[in-house]
Protein backbone atom coordinates (compact mmCIF):
# COMPACT_ATOMS: atom_id res chain seq x y z
CA UNK A 1 0.00 0.00 0.00
CA UNK A 2 1.34 3.44 -0.91
CA UNK A 3 0.39 7.09 -0.44
CA UNK A 4 0.49 9.65 -3.25
CA UNK A 5 1.66 13.28 -3.24
CA UNK A 6 2.30 15.87 -5.93
CA UNK A 7 5.91 16.54 -4.93
CA UNK A 8 8.39 14.50 -2.91
CA UNK A 9 11.56 16.19 -1.67
CA UNK A 10 14.47 14.01 -0.61
CA UNK A 11 16.56 15.91 1.92
CA UNK A 12 15.56 18.38 4.62
CA UNK A 13 18.57 20.65 4.46
CA UNK A 14 18.31 24.37 3.60
CA UNK A 15 17.72 23.72 -0.12
CA UNK A 16 15.18 20.93 0.38
CA UNK A 17 13.20 22.86 2.99
CA UNK A 18 13.20 26.04 0.89
CA UNK A 19 11.90 24.11 -2.12
CA UNK A 20 9.25 22.33 -0.04
CA UNK A 21 8.00 25.56 1.52
CA UNK A 22 7.88 27.36 -1.81
CA UNK A 23 5.93 24.54 -3.44
CA UNK A 24 3.56 24.31 -0.50
CA UNK A 25 2.83 28.04 -0.75
CA UNK A 26 1.72 27.35 -4.34
CA UNK A 27 -0.86 24.84 -3.02
CA UNK A 28 1.22 21.80 -3.99
CA UNK A 29 0.96 18.76 -1.71
CA UNK A 30 4.53 18.16 -0.53
CA UNK A 31 6.25 15.31 1.28
CA UNK A 32 9.78 15.82 2.60
CA UNK A 33 11.90 12.83 3.61
CA UNK A 34 15.18 12.83 5.53
CA UNK A 35 17.18 10.23 7.41
CA UNK A 36 18.03 12.70 10.20
CA UNK A 37 15.83 13.25 13.24
CA UNK A 38 14.99 16.84 12.26
CA UNK A 39 15.34 19.35 9.44
CA UNK A 40 18.40 21.50 8.94
CA UNK A 41 20.95 19.36 7.17
CA UNK A 42 24.65 19.96 7.81
CA UNK A 43 24.40 23.75 7.67
CA UNK A 44 21.57 24.09 10.19
CA UNK A 45 22.27 20.92 12.14
CA UNK A 46 20.17 20.76 15.30
CA UNK A 47 22.11 20.44 18.57
CA UNK A 48 21.44 17.21 20.43
CA UNK A 49 22.15 18.76 23.82
CA UNK A 50 24.93 20.13 26.02
CA UNK A 51 27.25 17.13 25.88
CA UNK A 52 30.83 17.12 27.09
CA UNK A 53 32.68 19.71 29.12
CA UNK A 54 33.49 22.15 26.31
CA UNK A 55 30.01 23.49 25.67
CA UNK A 56 29.88 26.10 22.92
CA UNK A 57 27.53 29.06 22.74
CA UNK A 58 24.88 29.25 20.03
CA UNK A 59 26.14 29.65 16.49
CA UNK A 60 24.41 32.18 14.19
CA UNK A 61 23.49 29.23 11.95
CA UNK A 62 21.77 27.59 14.92
CA UNK A 63 19.37 30.51 15.24
CA UNK A 64 18.64 30.38 11.50
CA UNK A 65 18.07 26.65 11.76
CA UNK A 66 15.53 27.09 14.54
CA UNK A 67 13.69 29.63 12.42
CA UNK A 68 13.74 27.26 9.43
CA UNK A 69 12.31 24.40 11.48
CA UNK A 70 9.58 26.66 12.86
CA UNK A 71 8.57 27.64 9.32
CA UNK A 72 8.46 24.01 8.29
CA UNK A 73 6.39 22.88 11.28
CA UNK A 74 3.82 25.64 10.71
CA UNK A 75 3.45 24.81 6.99
CA UNK A 76 1.29 22.22 5.24
CA UNK A 77 4.35 20.15 4.27
CA UNK A 78 4.26 16.52 5.42
CA UNK A 79 7.58 15.76 7.13
CA UNK A 80 8.91 12.27 7.70
CA UNK A 81 12.26 12.06 9.45
CA UNK A 82 14.52 9.12 10.28
CA UNK A 83 13.64 7.64 6.90
CA UNK A 84 16.31 6.20 4.64
CA UNK A 85 15.38 6.08 0.96
CA UNK A 86 16.63 2.83 -0.49
CA UNK A 87 14.83 2.72 -3.83
CA UNK A 88 13.37 5.14 -6.38
CA UNK A 89 11.59 3.80 -9.44
CA UNK A 90 9.90 5.37 -12.44
CA UNK A 91 6.62 6.90 -11.61
CA UNK A 92 7.99 8.09 -9.06
CA UNK A 93 7.76 5.26 -6.55
CA UNK A 94 9.86 5.87 -3.43
CA UNK A 95 10.63 3.12 -0.93
CA UNK A 96 11.84 4.09 2.54
CA UNK A 97 12.72 2.34 5.78
CA UNK A 98 12.39 3.97 9.20
CA UNK A 99 10.79 3.67 12.64
CA UNK A 100 7.53 2.47 11.08
CA UNK A 101 9.32 -0.14 8.96
CA UNK A 102 9.15 -0.15 5.18
CA UNK A 103 6.96 2.53 3.57
CA UNK A 104 6.17 3.30 -0.07
CA UNK A 105 5.25 6.66 -1.57
CA UNK A 106 4.26 7.74 -5.05
CA UNK A 107 4.91 11.27 -6.30
CA UNK A 108 4.12 13.13 -9.50
CA UNK A 109 7.40 15.01 -9.23
CA UNK A 110 10.63 14.31 -7.36
CA UNK A 111 13.26 16.77 -6.14
CA UNK A 112 16.54 15.43 -4.78
CA UNK A 113 18.33 17.74 -2.35
CA UNK A 114 20.76 15.24 -0.86
CA UNK A 115 23.53 17.74 -0.11
CA UNK A 116 27.22 16.93 -0.33
CA UNK A 117 29.53 14.18 0.86
CA UNK A 118 32.98 14.85 2.30
CA UNK A 119 35.80 13.19 0.41
CA UNK A 120 39.00 12.92 2.42
CA UNK A 121 42.11 12.09 0.40
CA UNK A 122 43.93 9.35 2.34
CA UNK A 123 47.38 10.11 3.74
CA UNK A 124 49.62 8.24 6.20
CA UNK A 125 48.11 8.54 9.68
CA UNK A 126 44.66 9.70 8.59
CA UNK A 127 42.99 6.90 10.60
CA UNK A 128 44.79 7.68 13.87
CA UNK A 129 42.76 8.79 16.91
CA UNK A 130 42.44 12.57 16.97
CA UNK A 131 42.37 12.91 13.18
CA UNK A 132 38.96 13.81 11.73
CA UNK A 133 37.50 15.40 8.62
CA UNK A 134 36.30 19.00 8.42
CA UNK A 135 32.68 17.89 7.98
CA UNK A 136 32.90 15.60 11.02
CA UNK A 137 34.37 18.49 13.01
CA UNK A 138 31.51 20.73 11.90
CA UNK A 139 29.02 18.13 13.13
CA UNK A 140 30.88 17.89 16.45
CA UNK A 141 30.81 21.67 16.92
CA UNK A 142 27.22 22.22 15.85
CA UNK A 143 25.47 19.07 17.04
CA UNK A 144 27.43 18.24 20.19
CA UNK A 145 28.81 21.73 20.96
CA UNK A 146 32.15 20.11 21.71
CA UNK A 147 35.61 21.22 20.58
CA UNK A 148 37.81 18.77 18.64
CA UNK A 149 40.63 19.62 21.04
CA UNK A 150 42.03 22.87 22.41
CA UNK A 151 44.84 23.31 19.85
CA UNK A 152 44.10 21.34 16.69
CA UNK A 153 45.77 21.87 13.34
CA UNK A 154 43.06 22.66 10.78
CA UNK A 155 43.99 21.62 7.24
CA UNK A 156 42.14 21.38 3.94
CA UNK A 157 40.67 23.63 1.29
CA UNK A 158 37.57 25.69 0.58
CA UNK A 159 35.35 27.77 2.85
CA UNK A 160 34.74 24.93 5.33
CA UNK A 161 38.40 25.18 6.36
CA UNK A 162 37.90 28.74 7.58
CA UNK A 163 34.45 28.05 9.03
CA UNK A 164 35.82 25.24 11.21
CA UNK A 165 38.87 27.21 12.39
CA UNK A 166 36.67 30.21 13.23
CA UNK A 167 34.17 27.95 15.02
CA UNK A 168 36.93 26.48 17.18
CA UNK A 169 38.00 29.98 18.20
CA UNK A 170 34.39 30.96 18.94
CA UNK A 171 34.11 27.89 21.16
CA UNK A 172 37.14 28.82 23.24
CA UNK A 173 39.82 26.80 21.46
CA UNK A 174 42.81 28.03 19.48
CA UNK A 175 44.01 26.33 16.28
CA UNK A 176 47.74 25.68 16.29
CA UNK A 177 47.75 26.46 12.56
CA UNK A 178 45.51 26.69 9.51
CA UNK A 179 46.92 24.89 6.48
CA UNK A 180 45.24 25.90 3.21
CA UNK A 181 45.75 23.88 0.04
CA UNK A 182 44.95 26.99 -2.05
CA UNK A 183 47.26 29.97 -2.36
CA UNK A 184 46.30 33.63 -2.02
CA UNK A 185 46.15 34.13 -5.79
CA UNK A 186 43.45 31.48 -6.14
CA UNK A 187 41.28 33.19 -3.53
CA UNK A 188 41.79 36.58 -5.22
CA UNK A 189 40.87 35.13 -8.63
CA UNK A 190 37.59 33.82 -7.19
CA UNK A 191 36.48 37.23 -5.86
CA UNK A 192 34.48 38.18 -9.01
CA UNK A 193 32.38 35.02 -8.67
CA UNK A 194 32.06 35.42 -4.90
CA UNK A 195 30.86 39.01 -5.34
CA UNK A 196 27.56 37.67 -6.69
CA UNK A 197 26.92 36.29 -3.17
CA UNK A 198 27.80 39.29 -0.97
CA UNK A 199 26.27 37.77 2.17
CA UNK A 200 28.37 34.61 1.88
CA UNK A 201 31.44 36.65 0.94
CA UNK A 202 31.13 38.80 4.07
CA UNK A 203 30.62 35.69 6.20
CA UNK A 204 33.81 34.17 4.79
CA UNK A 205 35.79 37.37 5.31
CA UNK A 206 34.51 37.43 8.89
CA UNK A 207 35.86 33.91 9.46
CA UNK A 208 39.25 34.90 8.05
CA UNK A 209 39.34 38.08 10.14
CA UNK A 210 38.63 36.19 13.38
CA UNK A 211 41.52 33.83 12.61
CA UNK A 212 43.98 36.59 11.64
CA UNK A 213 42.98 38.63 14.68
CA UNK A 214 44.06 35.78 16.96
CA UNK A 215 47.38 35.60 15.06
CA UNK A 216 46.84 31.96 14.17
CA UNK A 217 49.60 30.88 11.74
CA UNK A 218 48.14 30.45 8.24
CA UNK A 219 50.16 28.35 5.78
CA UNK A 220 48.96 28.62 2.17
CA UNK A 221 49.65 26.41 -0.85
CA UNK A 222 50.42 23.44 1.40
CA UNK A 223 48.97 20.04 2.19
CA UNK A 224 49.31 17.35 4.84
CA UNK A 225 51.56 14.45 3.81
Secondary structure, 3 states (H helix, E strand, C coil): CEEEEEEEEECCCHHHHHHHHHHHHCCCCEEEECCCCCCCCCCCCCCCCCCCCCCCCCCHHHHHHHHHHHHHHCCCCEEECCCEEEEEECCCEEEEEECCEEEEEEEEEEEECCCCCCCCCCCCCCCCCCCCCHHHHHHHHHHHCCCCCCCCEEEECCHHHHHHHHHHHHCCCCCCEEEECCCHHHHHHCHHHHCCCHHHHHHHHHHHHHHHHCCCCEEECCCCC
